[in-house]
Amino acid sequence: MANIFDDPASLLAHFSPASTLSARTLAHYESHAASYRAGTMDHDVQENITALLDAILLPKPWSILDFGCGPGRDLATFSRLGHRAIGLDGAEKFVAMARAHSGCDVWQQDFLALDLPARHFDGIFANASLFHLPSSALPTVLSCLARTLKPSGVLFCSIPRGNDEEGWRGERYGTYYSWVRWQTLLAAAGFTEIRHFYRPPDLPRAQQPWLASVWRSNRGPL
């Protein structure tokens, strides 16, 4: 893990409340919502969507939570495929954009103050979202996600991989996990790995900055 004491910004973040880190990151997305939508609307994440849907074994139709849905690109895809899709994001502008783009219900919730129904979703799509949490908050959020999945429900995650360092990159806070650490955290939260892979596909590992993983909830019926 990187030594935070070598970096004043990371040192400050280490001792800042998680809510402060979240608010600053959300403020960045609020300020850049339109440019973020324009820059990501054509990104191809079909491999990730397929990885989630292929792993769900529960009866259809499926309820899917797009966790950190942003402007609603993938939320709209899930809806077009016939699923009951619900989005969740902490940025007010993203919530409005996602509702308008997808026609789906979108909940505005900070990741640090989740209010999710128990045993409700067949699958959760957390694409490029969980890494914004400080490492101290991730176990609690993973437990919330496990509780809102139905028994044997599936969680898909995509994160920028790293060597377990965390801190600011511009105005966005992030934690960049190694596979070993990520695997340990998900297992501790009650998930069993189905598979993991690196993106973009068909490139040398050094050119694949994204770590994608698919997990099944171990939690049984209430």
Residue frames as qw, qx, qy, qz and C-alpha x, y, z in Angstrom:
[[0.000, 0.888, 0.460, 0.000, 0.00, 0.00, 0.00],
 [0.357, 0.629, -0.049, 0.689, 1.23, 3.47, -0.84],
 [0.431, -0.319, -0.473, 0.699, 2.62, 5.47, 2.07],
 [0.005, 0.878, 0.430, 0.208, 0.13, 8.28, 2.69],
 [0.429, -0.799, -0.034, 0.420, 2.71, 10.22, 4.69],
 [0.480, -0.103, 0.423, 0.761, 4.66, 10.84, 1.48],
 [0.040, 0.442, 0.542, 0.714, 1.71, 12.73, -0.01],
 [0.069, 0.078, 0.424, -0.900, 0.16, 15.66, 1.89],
 [0.550, -0.028, -0.251, -0.796, -3.13, 15.43, -0.04],
 [0.690, -0.113, -0.701, -0.141, -3.49, 11.72, 0.73],
 [0.303, -0.058, -0.692, 0.653, -2.55, 12.36, 4.35],
 [0.298, 0.014, 0.192, -0.935, -5.32, 14.95, 4.66],
 [0.674, -0.044, -0.455, -0.580, -7.81, 12.61, 3.01],
 [0.518, -0.025, -0.832, 0.199, -6.83, 9.80, 5.39],
 [0.161, -0.238, -0.654, 0.700, -7.98, 11.85, 8.38],
 [0.334, -0.012, -0.129, -0.934, -10.98, 13.50, 6.69],
 [0.587, 0.180, 0.634, -0.470, -14.51, 12.23, 7.39],
 [0.359, 0.185, 0.829, 0.387, -15.79, 9.97, 4.66],
 [0.242, 0.800, 0.531, -0.139, -18.72, 12.34, 4.17],
 [0.033, -0.827, 0.192, 0.527, -16.32, 15.16, 3.28],
 [0.257, -0.264, 0.774, 0.515, -14.61, 13.03, 0.64],
 [0.302, 0.470, 0.818, 0.139, -17.97, 12.00, -0.80],
 [0.151, 0.870, 0.318, -0.345, -19.32, 15.57, -0.93],
 [0.074, -0.698, 0.404, 0.587, -16.28, 16.87, -2.79],
 [0.252, -0.036, 0.865, 0.433, -16.40, 14.04, -5.33],
 [0.249, 0.645, 0.722, -0.020, -20.12, 14.55, -5.89],
 [0.064, 0.854, 0.060, -0.514, -19.55, 18.30, -6.32],
 [0.166, -0.404, 0.658, 0.614, -17.09, 17.50, -9.12],
 [0.208, 0.277, 0.883, 0.316, -19.66, 15.38, -10.94],
 [0.147, 0.799, 0.503, -0.295, -22.37, 18.01, -10.44],
 [0.015, -0.780, 0.194, 0.595, -20.09, 20.61, -12.02],
 [0.045, 0.418, -0.739, -0.527, -19.12, 18.40, -14.95],
 [0.624, 0.224, 0.692, -0.285, -22.33, 16.42, -15.49],
 [0.653, 0.681, 0.055, -0.327, -22.91, 17.50, -19.09],
 [0.303, 0.702, -0.629, -0.139, -19.34, 16.92, -20.23],
 [0.351, -0.251, 0.891, -0.143, -19.21, 13.57, -18.41],
 [0.712, 0.387, 0.502, -0.303, -22.38, 12.45, -20.19],
 [0.575, 0.753, -0.201, -0.249, -21.02, 13.53, -23.57],
 [0.118, 0.663, -0.739, -0.019, -17.69, 11.81, -22.94],
 [0.274, -0.182, 0.926, -0.184, -19.09, 8.46, -21.77],
 [0.710, 0.277, 0.241, -0.601, -22.38, 7.98, -23.61],
 [0.775, 0.465, -0.346, -0.252, -20.75, 5.95, -26.40],
 [0.134, -0.508, 0.838, -0.147, -18.53, 3.80, -24.17],
 [0.774, 0.041, -0.539, -0.330, -19.03, 0.10, -24.92],
 [0.261, -0.375, 0.770, -0.447, -19.57, -1.86, -21.70],
 [0.831, 0.025, -0.271, -0.484, -21.63, -4.66, -23.22],
 [0.586, 0.192, -0.755, 0.224, -19.09, -7.19, -21.92],
 [0.026, -0.130, 0.661, -0.739, -19.83, -6.03, -18.38],
 [0.637, 0.002, 0.096, -0.765, -23.61, -6.06, -18.84],
 [0.808, 0.139, -0.511, -0.257, -23.45, -9.56, -20.29],
 [0.364, 0.222, -0.799, 0.425, -21.24, -10.77, -17.44],
 [0.326, -0.069, 0.535, -0.776, -23.90, -9.74, -14.92],
 [0.745, 0.119, -0.027, -0.656, -26.91, -11.07, -16.80],
 [0.691, 0.248, -0.670, -0.116, -25.28, -14.40, -17.70],
 [0.227, 0.186, -0.820, 0.491, -24.64, -15.08, -14.00],
 [0.487, -0.094, 0.357, -0.791, -28.19, -14.54, -12.71],
 [0.152, -0.037, -0.980, -0.123, -29.96, -17.84, -12.10],
 [0.242, 0.323, 0.640, -0.653, -33.18, -16.53, -10.57],
 [0.358, 0.570, 0.725, 0.147, -36.52, -16.51, -12.44],
 [0.104, 0.108, 0.255, 0.955, -37.20, -13.68, -14.88],
 [0.363, 0.807, -0.050, 0.462, -38.12, -10.86, -15.13],
 [0.665, -0.162, -0.354, 0.637, -35.14, -9.54, -13.19],
 [0.185, -0.977, -0.109, -0.014, -34.92, -6.48, -10.97],
 [0.722, 0.209, -0.087, 0.653, -31.59, -4.75, -11.61],
 [0.276, -0.918, -0.080, 0.272, -30.04, -1.95, -9.55],
 [0.611, 0.560, -0.051, 0.557, -27.63, 0.25, -11.53],
 [0.575, -0.723, -0.170, 0.342, -25.49, 1.44, -8.61],
 [0.268, -0.576, 0.271, 0.723, -23.86, 4.72, -9.54],
 [0.605, 0.532, 0.579, 0.125, -25.88, 4.96, -12.74],
 [0.260, -0.234, 0.276, 0.895, -24.53, 8.37, -13.78],
 [0.321, 0.261, -0.176, -0.893, -26.46, 9.87, -16.73],
 [0.740, 0.180, 0.437, -0.479, -28.31, 6.59, -17.33],
 [0.394, 0.482, -0.662, -0.418, -26.55, 4.99, -20.31],
 [0.191, 0.109, -0.975, 0.018, -26.54, 1.44, -18.90],
 [0.341, 0.250, 0.648, -0.633, -29.82, 1.89, -17.06],
 [0.593, 0.454, -0.111, -0.656, -31.51, 2.45, -20.41],
 [0.388, 0.332, -0.827, -0.236, -29.87, -0.69, -21.79],
 [0.065, 0.048, 0.939, -0.335, -31.19, -2.86, -18.96],
 [0.466, 0.391, 0.399, -0.686, -34.65, -1.41, -19.48],
 [0.543, 0.462, -0.417, -0.564, -34.55, -2.04, -23.25],
 [0.268, 0.219, -0.937, -0.047, -33.62, -5.66, -22.52],
 [0.621, -0.373, -0.539, -0.430, -36.86, -6.05, -20.59],
 [0.506, -0.188, -0.672, 0.507, -35.60, -5.91, -17.03],
 [0.318, -0.893, -0.300, -0.108, -37.06, -3.90, -14.15],
 [0.606, 0.211, -0.202, 0.740, -34.19, -1.45, -13.85],
 [0.318, -0.929, -0.186, 0.024, -33.72, 1.09, -11.08],
 [0.535, 0.522, -0.245, 0.618, -30.87, 3.59, -10.96],
 [0.560, -0.775, -0.180, 0.231, -29.10, 5.06, -7.96],
 [0.551, 0.401, -0.100, 0.725, -26.70, 7.99, -7.88],
 [0.395, -0.574, -0.386, 0.604, -25.63, 10.66, -5.43],
 [0.157, -0.155, 0.203, 0.954, -25.36, 13.50, -7.96],
 [0.379, 0.552, 0.476, -0.570, -28.62, 15.38, -8.44],
 [0.387, 0.596, -0.337, -0.618, -27.89, 16.28, -12.07],
 [0.114, 0.209, -0.942, -0.237, -27.06, 12.66, -12.94],
 [0.262, 0.311, 0.848, -0.341, -30.33, 11.52, -11.36],
 [0.438, 0.634, 0.171, -0.614, -32.31, 13.97, -13.52],
 [0.299, 0.526, -0.632, -0.485, -30.38, 12.96, -16.65],
 [0.035, -0.082, 0.995, 0.034, -30.82, 9.25, -15.96],
 [0.385, 0.443, 0.670, -0.454, -34.57, 9.60, -15.44],
 [0.448, 0.670, -0.072, -0.587, -34.95, 11.55, -18.67],
 [0.229, 0.496, -0.754, -0.365, -32.73, 9.23, -20.71],
 [0.073, 0.062, -0.995, 0.003, -34.04, 5.89, -19.48],
 [0.581, -0.322, -0.318, -0.676, -37.58, 6.53, -18.28],
 [0.662, -0.192, -0.697, 0.198, -36.69, 4.45, -15.22],
 [0.540, -0.831, -0.101, -0.085, -37.06, 5.16, -11.54],
 [0.582, 0.389, -0.383, 0.602, -33.81, 6.65, -10.19],
 [0.600, -0.741, -0.275, 0.126, -33.05, 7.10, -6.51],
 [0.248, 0.758, -0.322, 0.510, -30.82, 9.93, -5.31],
 [0.811, -0.584, -0.014, 0.030, -28.76, 8.48, -2.45],
 [0.033, 0.791, -0.600, 0.111, -25.26, 9.11, -1.20],
 [0.744, 0.159, -0.648, 0.037, -23.32, 5.85, -1.14],
 [0.226, 0.181, -0.711, 0.641, -22.55, 6.56, 2.52],
 [0.376, 0.090, 0.497, -0.777, -26.24, 6.86, 3.47],
 [0.303, -0.022, -0.804, -0.511, -27.94, 4.05, 1.58],
 [0.537, 0.085, 0.539, -0.643, -31.57, 3.16, 2.21],
 [0.387, 0.219, -0.753, -0.486, -32.21, 0.02, 0.17],
 [0.843, -0.157, 0.052, -0.512, -35.03, -2.53, 0.44],
 [0.442, -0.382, 0.810, -0.050, -34.08, -5.97, 1.74],
 [0.459, 0.076, 0.872, 0.151, -33.94, -8.94, -0.63],
 [0.442, 0.690, 0.221, -0.529, -35.24, -6.89, -3.55],
 [0.405, 0.726, -0.400, -0.386, -32.82, -7.14, -6.48],
 [0.980, 0.142, 0.127, 0.064, -31.77, -10.08, -8.63],
 [0.748, 0.201, 0.044, 0.632, -28.64, -8.25, -9.76],
 [0.183, -0.919, -0.013, 0.348, -26.59, -5.14, -9.03],
 [0.692, 0.511, 0.103, 0.500, -24.48, -3.41, -11.67],
 [0.373, -0.869, 0.046, 0.322, -21.75, -1.35, -9.98],
 [0.736, 0.434, 0.167, 0.492, -19.78, -0.15, -12.97],
 [0.405, 0.372, -0.112, 0.828, -16.99, 2.33, -12.12],
 [0.378, -0.741, -0.145, -0.536, -18.67, 3.42, -8.88],
 [0.814, -0.543, -0.194, 0.077, -17.48, 1.54, -5.78],
 [0.706, 0.104, -0.162, 0.681, -13.90, 2.74, -6.11],
 [0.012, 0.668, -0.004, 0.744, -14.99, 6.26, -5.14],
 [0.704, -0.674, -0.145, -0.171, -15.61, 5.08, -1.59],
 [0.052, -0.705, 0.646, -0.286, -12.81, 5.48, 0.96],
 [0.511, 0.127, -0.850, 0.029, -11.55, 2.05, 1.99],
 [0.065, -0.024, 0.740, -0.669, -12.88, 2.54, 5.52],
 [0.559, 0.200, 0.226, -0.772, -16.46, 2.80, 4.20],
 [0.475, 0.240, -0.699, -0.478, -16.41, 0.00, 1.63],
 [0.129, -0.059, -0.977, 0.161, -17.23, -2.94, 3.98],
 [0.279, 0.370, 0.565, -0.683, -20.40, -1.23, 5.21],
 [0.495, 0.441, -0.217, -0.717, -21.54, -0.45, 1.67],
 [0.346, 0.197, -0.879, -0.262, -20.83, -3.99, 0.48],
 [0.051, 0.194, 0.900, -0.387, -22.93, -5.32, 3.36],
 [0.413, 0.442, 0.245, -0.758, -25.78, -3.01, 2.28],
 [0.486, 0.384, -0.541, -0.568, -25.55, -4.35, -1.26],
 [0.185, 0.058, -0.981, 0.021, -25.53, -7.93, -0.03],
 [0.205, 0.302, 0.732, -0.575, -28.67, -7.29, 2.03],
 [0.477, 0.482, 0.052, -0.733, -30.58, -5.75, -0.89],
 [0.366, 0.277, -0.786, -0.414, -29.87, -8.74, -3.15],
 [0.905, -0.123, -0.037, -0.405, -32.19, -11.70, -3.18],
 [0.715, -0.382, 0.580, 0.075, -30.62, -14.99, -2.03],
 [0.702, 0.097, 0.561, 0.429, -28.17, -16.09, -4.75],
 [0.333, 0.930, 0.134, -0.080, -28.42, -12.66, -6.39],
 [0.772, 0.185, 0.124, 0.596, -25.45, -11.35, -8.36],
 [0.144, -0.916, 0.046, 0.371, -23.20, -8.32, -7.96],
 [0.729, 0.445, 0.118, 0.506, -21.10, -7.05, -10.85],
 [0.307, -0.870, 0.053, 0.382, -18.27, -4.61, -10.08],
 [0.700, 0.492, 0.044, 0.515, -15.80, -2.78, -12.28],
 [0.389, -0.885, 0.038, 0.252, -13.01, -0.77, -10.66],
 [0.463, 0.778, -0.387, 0.175, -9.74, 0.79, -11.83],
 [0.920, -0.249, -0.202, 0.226, -7.10, -1.56, -10.49],
 [0.082, 0.858, -0.374, 0.342, -4.05, -0.53, -8.51],
 [0.574, 0.157, -0.692, 0.408, -1.84, -1.50, -5.59],
 [0.479, -0.618, -0.591, 0.199, -4.21, -0.68, -2.71],
 [0.247, -0.067, -0.143, 0.956, -3.53, 3.04, -2.77],
 [0.005, 0.785, 0.612, 0.091, -6.18, 5.72, -2.23],
 [0.243, -0.466, -0.081, 0.847, -6.42, 9.47, -2.46],
 [0.368, 0.773, 0.184, -0.483, -7.38, 12.33, -4.73],
 [0.462, 0.110, 0.565, 0.674, -6.99, 12.38, -8.48],
 [0.056, -0.413, -0.305, -0.856, -8.03, 15.89, -9.34],
 [0.405, -0.251, 0.264, -0.839, -11.33, 16.54, -7.58],
 [0.874, -0.119, -0.289, -0.372, -12.38, 12.88, -7.37],
 [0.416, -0.524, 0.704, -0.240, -11.48, 10.57, -4.51],
 [0.871, 0.205, -0.360, -0.263, -10.66, 6.98, -5.32],
 [0.605, -0.470, 0.640, -0.055, -9.31, 3.74, -3.92],
 [0.630, 0.533, -0.496, -0.269, -7.36, 1.54, -6.34],
 [0.794, -0.349, 0.457, -0.197, -7.39, -2.06, -5.17],
 [0.087, 0.371, -0.897, -0.223, -5.26, -5.03, -6.08],
 [0.688, -0.093, -0.574, -0.434, -7.15, -8.18, -7.02],
 [0.481, -0.077, -0.798, 0.355, -6.05, -9.93, -3.82],
 [0.032, 0.106, 0.480, -0.870, -7.39, -7.16, -1.59],
 [0.516, 0.019, -0.207, -0.831, -10.61, -6.80, -3.58],
 [0.640, -0.066, -0.741, -0.192, -11.24, -10.54, -3.40],
 [0.314, -0.111, -0.751, 0.570, -10.72, -10.50, 0.38],
 [0.211, 0.085, 0.259, -0.939, -13.14, -7.60, 0.90],
 [0.618, -0.004, -0.382, -0.687, -15.91, -9.14, -1.20],
 [0.588, -0.085, -0.803, 0.047, -15.56, -12.52, 0.49],
 [0.158, -0.099, -0.645, 0.741, -15.76, -10.88, 3.91],
 [0.379, 0.090, 0.079, -0.918, -19.02, -9.18, 2.88],
 [0.629, 0.168, 0.673, -0.350, -20.64, -12.51, 2.04],
 [0.668, 0.611, -0.164, -0.392, -19.97, -12.94, -1.68],
 [0.763, -0.129, 0.576, 0.262, -18.54, -15.87, -3.64],
 [0.078, 0.560, -0.472, -0.677, -16.60, -15.15, -6.81],
 [0.822, 0.435, 0.335, -0.155, -18.08, -16.33, -10.08],
 [0.750, 0.332, 0.189, 0.540, -15.39, -14.89, -12.34],
 [0.128, -0.863, 0.039, 0.487, -13.14, -11.90, -12.89],
 [0.691, 0.419, 0.323, 0.493, -11.53, -10.37, -15.94],
 [0.295, -0.516, 0.053, 0.803, -9.65, -7.30, -17.11],
 [0.430, 0.784, 0.432, 0.115, -10.68, -4.58, -19.56],
 [0.692, 0.415, -0.141, -0.574, -10.51, -3.45, -22.28],
 [0.921, -0.001, 0.390, -0.002, -10.51, -6.96, -23.81],
 [0.842, 0.429, 0.159, 0.285, -7.86, -8.38, -26.12],
 [0.195, 0.881, -0.297, 0.312, -5.02, -6.18, -24.88],
 [0.566, 0.171, -0.637, 0.495, -1.84, -6.89, -22.88],
 [0.495, -0.624, -0.556, 0.240, -2.48, -6.75, -19.12],
 [0.362, -0.270, -0.116, 0.885, -0.45, -3.53, -18.82],
 [0.123, -0.090, -0.320, -0.935, -3.03, -1.88, -21.09],
 [0.463, -0.485, -0.677, -0.304, -6.02, -3.17, -19.13],
 [0.023, 0.313, -0.453, 0.834, -6.60, -0.70, -16.27],
 [0.641, -0.249, 0.063, -0.724, -10.07, -2.01, -15.33],
 [0.038, 0.079, -0.976, 0.198, -10.72, -4.99, -13.06],
 [0.649, -0.146, -0.205, -0.718, -14.19, -6.50, -13.51],
 [0.053, 0.090, -0.960, 0.259, -15.61, -9.15, -11.22],
 [0.632, -0.256, -0.389, -0.619, -18.87, -11.05, -10.76],
 [0.003, -0.174, 0.822, -0.543, -20.08, -12.31, -7.37],
 [0.533, -0.412, -0.637, -0.376, -22.95, -14.35, -5.97],
 [0.389, -0.550, 0.333, -0.660, -24.50, -13.48, -2.64],
 [0.345, 0.058, -0.915, 0.202, -24.06, -16.15, 0.03],
 [0.301, -0.044, 0.500, -0.811, -26.90, -14.80, 2.15],
 [0.061, -0.283, -0.948, -0.133, -29.81, -17.17, 2.58],
 [0.277, -0.640, -0.497, -0.515, -33.48, -16.38, 3.09],
 [0.210, -0.483, 0.356, -0.772, -34.51, -14.23, 6.04]]
